[in-house]
Amino acid sequence: MQLEQAGAIILGKANLSEWANFKSSFSSSGYSTLGGQTKNPYVLDRTPCGSSSGSAVAVSAGLALLAIGTETDGSIVCPSAHNGVVGIKPTVGLVSGDGIIPISHSQDSAGPMAKSVMGAALLLNTIVNSTKQPIDFTQGLSAASLKGKRIAITSHVGQFPPAVQAVFAQAVATMKANGAEIIEGIDLPEMEALGSAELDILLYDFKHDLNAYLATTPEQVKVKNLNQLIQFNQQHPSTIKYFDQYLIEEAAKKGDITEHRYQEAQALVEKFARQQGIDKIMQENRLDAFIAPTNTPSWSIDIINGDNFSASSSSPAAIAGYPSITVPMGFYYGLPLGISFFAEAYSEAKLIKLAYAFEQLTNARKAPQFKATLTP
């Protein structure tokens, strides 16, 4: 409704990873029983990442000027990076989740995808929750600069393959040459424990939130709760032909979100992801943002064995419910690579300015050529 009121022309809905990659213990990003396999426009036999695959591909391929994706952990920034576009995952709550099939009220957020930071900022202006009294996210972009900005590189950057680290090092060098102060070797606390807590929270939230959502659907929707969804998939083998429903079944086993285990996981996130994590580190080091590579090079689509994730930087901001933005930073064998900027809650305006300044300095994006496959 907000988009239509602003004069946008709605072209349609895009394909995405079925159940937003929260269905099976493995999956192929961009695949759904209804829509088939979404393809990467740079190299068509390579993954578009997900779960908001079709949204990113539509923008990258020129089928739409702007698009909206949804993210729980990586579902905006990963497909944006793999498809060479800008993606913003806002602070949880900044954009309304009404009408969106949920995974988790703790982490879900809708956000914009565009070919440029300015385009993404314009779209974010339109979709923000009006009760948050947002500022104009395009304000000051024309004069945005990296001069004097303190930007940290977290130690988990070492998880990325050497080819990605090399492109990232060039991006960092560009920032340094244009006045940014780079602080290296920052450790985010308890990331392994936070990963376990995140999965618990998502399973509990998925059961609670999806049951609430399905209960409000029209009469023609016959599936009204998680148990009925499991039964539907069992009765319709095509829905689990390639990928099982392991995560859905695990969520069904959880109790209510009032349980101690859930509350304990939420307390861990509050302590180590927020208070003693991003918030404390930024304050003590007087940081403007963190940066990291967004993605590895796109892997070959494999409908049998599923995705081949090896490194990611989306989790620190996603688990905390904080904003992140990815911008194209370069290529490896013609496959796009992105750089992510993330920071504390409601820091979108600051992050957008940093991303815009980087974008203007590097102009890294190139249009896709729809190659059938990579050739030596």
C-alpha distance (Angstrom), angle and dihedral (degrees) to the residues before:
residue distance angle dihedral
M1 . . .
Q2 3.82 . .
L3 3.80 90.5 .
E4 3.80 93.2 48.8
Q5 3.80 91.4 47.8
A6 3.81 88.3 53.0
G7 3.81 90.3 53.9
A8 3.80 100.3 -102.1
I9 3.80 119.8 153.0
I10 3.80 109.5 -133.8
L11 3.81 109.4 -142.3
G12 3.79 99.5 -177.1
K13 3.78 147.1 -84.2
A14 3.78 122.7 -55.0
N15 3.80 129.8 -137.4
L16 3.79 117.4 -101.2
S17 3.77 142.0 177.5
E18 3.79 106.6 -68.5
W19 3.81 111.0 -96.9
A20 3.81 86.4 -1.7
N21 3.82 91.8 -76.1
F22 3.81 89.1 -60.7
K23 3.76 96.9 109.3
S24 3.78 107.9 73.5
S25 3.78 139.1 28.8
F26 3.82 84.6 -114.7
S27 3.80 134.8 16.3
S28 3.79 144.9 160.7
S29 3.80 109.7 -103.7
G30 3.76 111.8 -120.2
Y31 3.80 94.7 21.3
S32 3.79 122.2 123.7
T33 3.78 131.7 164.7
L34 3.80 89.2 -124.6
G35 3.79 101.2 43.4
G36 3.79 104.4 25.7
Q37 3.81 122.1 -142.6
T38 3.80 120.9 -18.0
K39 3.80 112.4 -144.4
N40 3.78 133.9 -145.6
P41 3.84 109.8 -111.8
Y42 3.81 92.7 -145.3
V43 3.81 93.9 58.6
L44 3.77 113.6 3.3
D45 3.79 98.3 -149.0
R46 3.82 91.5 53.5
T47 3.79 127.2 91.1
P48 3.81 120.8 -95.3
C49 3.83 87.8 -154.5
G50 3.79 118.0 -132.9
S51 2.79 171.6 67.8
S52 3.82 92.5 -109.5
S53 3.79 89.9 40.6
G54 3.79 101.6 142.1
S55 3.79 93.6 47.6
A56 3.81 92.5 56.6
V57 3.81 93.4 41.7
A58 3.82 92.4 50.0
V59 3.81 91.5 55.8
S60 3.79 94.9 41.5
A61 3.81 93.5 48.4
G62 3.80 93.1 47.8
L63 3.80 95.5 -112.2
A64 3.81 90.6 123.1
L65 3.79 135.3 14.5
L66 3.80 94.0 -138.6
A67 3.79 137.5 9.4
I68 3.78 141.1 -175.9
G69 3.77 124.5 -131.3
T70 3.77 132.4 179.3
E71 3.78 127.0 -131.4
T72 3.77 137.1 -164.1
D73 3.81 95.2 162.2
G74 3.80 117.3 -14.4
S75 3.80 99.8 -21.7
I76 3.81 94.7 121.3
V77 3.79 102.8 29.3
C78 3.82 97.6 43.1
P79 3.83 98.3 53.0
S80 3.81 90.0 39.5
A81 3.81 90.9 55.6
H82 3.80 95.4 42.6
N83 3.80 90.6 51.1
G84 3.79 97.4 43.5
V85 3.80 100.4 -112.0
V86 3.80 138.5 116.1
G87 3.80 117.4 -97.5
I88 3.80 129.9 -176.2
K89 3.81 122.3 -159.9
P90 3.83 102.7 -166.5
T91 3.78 128.5 -150.7
V92 3.80 108.6 -76.2
G93 3.80 107.1 -92.3
L94 3.80 97.5 23.1
V95 3.81 89.7 100.1
S96 3.79 120.5 40.6
G97 3.80 117.4 -109.0
D98 3.80 94.1 -157.1
G99 3.80 111.2 139.4
I100 3.80 94.8 10.5
I101 3.80 115.7 121.5
P102 3.81 100.6 -119.0
I103 3.75 137.0 -133.5
S104 3.79 98.4 172.4
H105 3.79 134.8 -5.0
S106 3.82 85.6 -156.0
Q107 3.81 94.8 63.9
D108 3.83 112.0 8.1
S109 3.80 117.0 116.7
A110 3.79 134.9 161.4
G111 3.78 117.1 -140.6
P112 3.81 145.4 167.8
M113 3.79 132.0 -88.7
A114 3.79 122.5 -164.0
K115 3.79 142.8 149.9
S116 3.80 90.6 -107.3
V117 3.78 139.6 31.3
M118 3.80 89.7 -118.4
G119 3.81 90.8 55.1
A120 3.79 92.2 48.8
A121 3.81 91.0 48.0
L122 3.80 91.6 50.9
L123 3.79 90.9 51.5
L124 3.81 91.8 47.0
N125 3.82 88.8 53.7
T126 3.80 88.2 59.1
I127 3.80 101.1 45.8
V128 3.81 103.0 41.4
N129 3.77 118.4 118.0
S130 3.80 104.6 -94.9
T131 3.81 91.6 -141.5
K132 3.82 89.7 66.7
Q133 3.84 91.5 66.7
P134 3.80 93.3 -136.7
I135 3.76 127.1 -159.1
D136 3.80 123.5 -127.0
F137 3.81 103.1 -83.4
T138 3.81 91.5 -157.7
Q139 3.80 92.2 58.7
G140 3.79 112.4 118.6
L141 3.79 96.0 3.2
S142 3.80 94.6 122.4
A143 3.81 89.6 62.3
A144 3.81 97.8 35.1
S145 3.79 113.5 141.1
L146 3.81 139.4 178.7
K147 3.80 92.5 -144.3
G148 3.79 111.7 129.3
K149 3.81 94.4 0.1
R150 3.80 116.0 141.0
I151 3.79 109.2 -141.3
A152 3.80 125.5 178.9
I153 3.79 130.1 -148.4
T154 3.79 112.8 -150.9
S155 3.78 120.0 -136.7
H156 3.82 93.1 -119.2
V157 3.82 87.9 76.3
G158 3.80 84.4 87.8
Q159 3.81 88.9 73.1
F160 3.81 91.0 71.8
P161 3.83 119.9 92.4
P162 3.82 118.0 -96.9
A163 3.81 93.5 -106.4
V164 3.82 90.8 58.2
Q165 3.80 92.3 44.0
A166 3.81 89.4 53.8
V167 3.82 93.2 54.4
F168 3.82 89.7 43.8
A169 3.83 90.4 51.4
Q170 3.80 89.3 55.5
A171 3.81 89.6 51.0
V172 3.81 90.7 50.3
A173 3.80 90.9 48.6
T174 3.81 89.6 53.4
M175 3.81 90.4 52.1
K176 3.80 92.0 48.9
A177 3.81 91.6 48.7
N178 3.79 88.9 54.3
G179 3.77 97.6 52.1
A180 3.80 105.9 -85.3
E181 3.79 118.4 138.0
I182 3.80 109.2 -137.6
I183 3.81 120.4 -153.5
E184 3.80 112.8 -164.2
G185 3.80 136.0 -161.9
I186 3.79 98.9 32.2
D187 3.81 111.9 164.8
L188 3.79 119.6 -148.2
P189 3.83 107.7 -148.1
E190 3.81 128.2 -112.3
M191 3.80 96.9 -5.9
E192 3.82 93.0 159.3
A193 3.81 92.1 51.1
L194 3.79 90.1 45.1
G195 3.79 90.4 53.2
S196 3.81 90.5 55.6
A197 3.81 91.3 45.3
E198 3.80 90.2 49.4
L199 3.80 92.9 55.5
D200 3.80 91.5 49.3
I201 3.80 91.5 49.3
L202 3.81 92.7 48.0
L203 3.81 92.8 50.0
Y204 3.81 92.8 49.3
D205 3.81 92.7 43.0
F206 3.79 93.2 46.7
K207 3.80 91.6 56.6
H208 3.80 93.9 43.9
D209 3.80 98.2 40.7
L210 3.80 98.5 40.1
N211 3.80 92.4 48.6
A212 3.81 88.9 52.0
Y213 3.81 91.6 47.4
L214 3.80 96.1 47.2
A215 3.80 91.4 48.0
T216 3.81 89.1 63.9
T217 3.81 98.1 47.4
P218 3.84 121.5 112.6
E219 3.79 121.3 -85.3
Q220 3.81 93.0 -102.0
V221 3.82 89.3 65.2
K222 3.80 100.2 85.4
V223 3.82 97.6 -174.7
K224 3.81 105.7 84.1
N225 3.80 104.1 165.8
L226 3.79 144.1 17.9
N227 3.82 95.3 -92.5
Q228 3.78 90.9 53.1
L229 3.81 89.1 49.6
I230 3.80 90.2 55.3
Q231 3.80 90.5 49.1
F232 3.82 91.4 48.1
N233 3.81 91.3 54.4
Q234 3.78 91.1 47.8
Q235 3.80 90.5 51.4
H236 3.83 92.2 46.9
P237 3.82 105.9 50.8
S238 3.81 93.0 -174.9
T239 3.82 88.9 72.6
I240 3.80 91.3 61.0
K241 3.81 98.8 30.0
Y242 3.80 94.4 116.6
F243 3.81 104.7 13.1
D244 3.79 128.7 34.4
Q245 3.81 126.5 -136.0
Y246 3.79 97.2 -116.4
L247 3.83 96.3 138.6
I248 3.80 93.0 47.1
E249 3.80 90.0 51.9
E250 3.82 91.5 47.1
A251 3.81 90.1 51.1
A252 3.82 90.4 51.5
K253 3.82 89.4 58.4
K254 3.80 92.4 58.8
G255 3.78 123.1 98.2
D256 3.77 128.4 -136.8
I257 3.80 124.3 -49.0
T258 3.81 87.9 -111.3
E259 3.82 89.3 72.7
H260 3.80 118.7 115.3
R261 3.81 93.9 -120.7
Y262 3.79 91.3 57.7
Q263 3.79 93.6 45.4
E264 3.81 90.1 47.9
A265 3.82 91.2 52.5
Q266 3.80 90.9 49.5
A267 3.82 90.7 49.8
L268 3.80 90.1 51.9
V269 3.81 90.5 52.6
E270 3.80 91.8 48.2
K271 3.80 91.7 50.5
F272 3.80 104.3 40.6
A273 3.81 105.4 21.3
R274 3.80 95.4 43.8
Q275 3.82 119.6 10.9
Q276 3.81 100.6 33.1
G277 3.80 93.8 19.9
I278 3.78 125.5 50.5
D279 3.82 95.7 -4.1
K280 3.80 97.1 49.7
I281 3.79 96.3 40.5
M282 3.79 92.3 49.8
Q283 3.80 92.6 48.5
E284 3.81 96.2 45.3
N285 3.81 93.2 46.6
R286 3.82 95.7 37.2
L287 3.80 89.5 -125.5
D288 3.77 129.2 177.0
A289 3.81 94.6 -163.1
F290 3.78 149.0 -28.0
I291 3.80 122.1 -113.8
A292 3.79 133.6 -160.8
P293 3.80 138.9 153.3
T294 3.79 109.2 -82.5
N295 3.79 100.2 -149.6
T296 3.75 149.8 3.6
P297 3.81 119.0 -119.2
S298 3.80 111.3 -69.4
W299 3.81 112.3 -88.8
S300 3.79 126.9 -140.7
I301 3.80 115.5 -83.6
D302 3.80 109.5 -104.7
I303 3.79 114.7 -178.0
I304 3.82 91.0 -177.3
N305 3.80 103.6 46.7
G306 3.78 98.4 25.2
D307 3.80 131.3 -145.2
N308 3.79 126.1 -7.7
F309 3.81 103.4 -145.4
S310 3.81 111.5 172.7
A311 3.81 105.0 160.3
S312 3.79 137.5 9.6
S313 3.80 139.1 169.2
S314 3.80 100.6 -161.8
S315 3.81 99.5 93.0
P316 3.84 103.7 76.3
A317 3.81 92.9 58.8
A318 3.81 94.2 33.8
I319 3.80 95.6 52.8
A320 3.80 91.4 46.5
G321 3.81 92.0 46.6
Y322 3.80 89.3 -122.2
P323 3.82 129.5 140.6
S324 3.79 128.3 -92.9
I325 3.78 134.9 175.4
T326 3.79 129.7 -161.9
V327 3.80 124.9 -154.2
P328 3.82 129.5 -177.4
M329 3.83 110.5 -94.6
G330 3.81 103.7 171.8
F331 3.78 146.9 -59.4
Y332 3.78 141.9 -87.4
Y333 3.82 114.8 -156.9
G334 3.79 88.2 -20.0
L335 3.81 93.7 -52.6
P336 3.83 115.6 124.1
L337 3.79 121.9 -115.6
G338 3.80 124.4 -165.0
I339 3.79 136.4 -156.9
S340 3.81 120.5 -140.4
F341 3.81 127.4 -145.7
F342 3.81 116.8 -165.1
A343 3.80 136.5 168.2
E344 3.80 144.8 149.5
A345 3.81 127.3 -34.4
Y346 3.81 117.4 -60.9
S347 3.81 93.1 7.4
E348 3.81 93.0 127.7
A349 3.82 94.8 120.3
K350 3.81 92.1 54.2
L351 3.80 94.0 44.5
I352 3.79 92.4 48.3
K353 3.80 90.6 53.6
L354 3.81 91.6 50.3
A355 3.79 91.9 47.3
Y356 3.80 91.6 47.0
A357 3.80 92.3 51.0
F358 3.81 90.5 50.2
E359 3.80 91.7 46.5
Q360 3.81 92.4 51.9
L361 3.81 91.9 49.2
T362 3.79 96.5 48.4
N363 3.82 106.9 27.0
A364 3.80 84.9 -163.9
R365 3.79 100.7 162.6
K366 3.80 119.5 103.7
A367 3.80 125.1 -179.1
P368 3.82 117.9 -103.7
Q369 3.80 120.3 -102.9
F370 3.82 98.4 -157.9
K371 3.81 94.8 -125.4
A372 3.79 113.4 -172.5
T373 3.80 92.5 -136.7
L374 3.79 141.8 -22.6
T375 3.79 114.5 -82.6
P376 3.82 125.6 -159.1
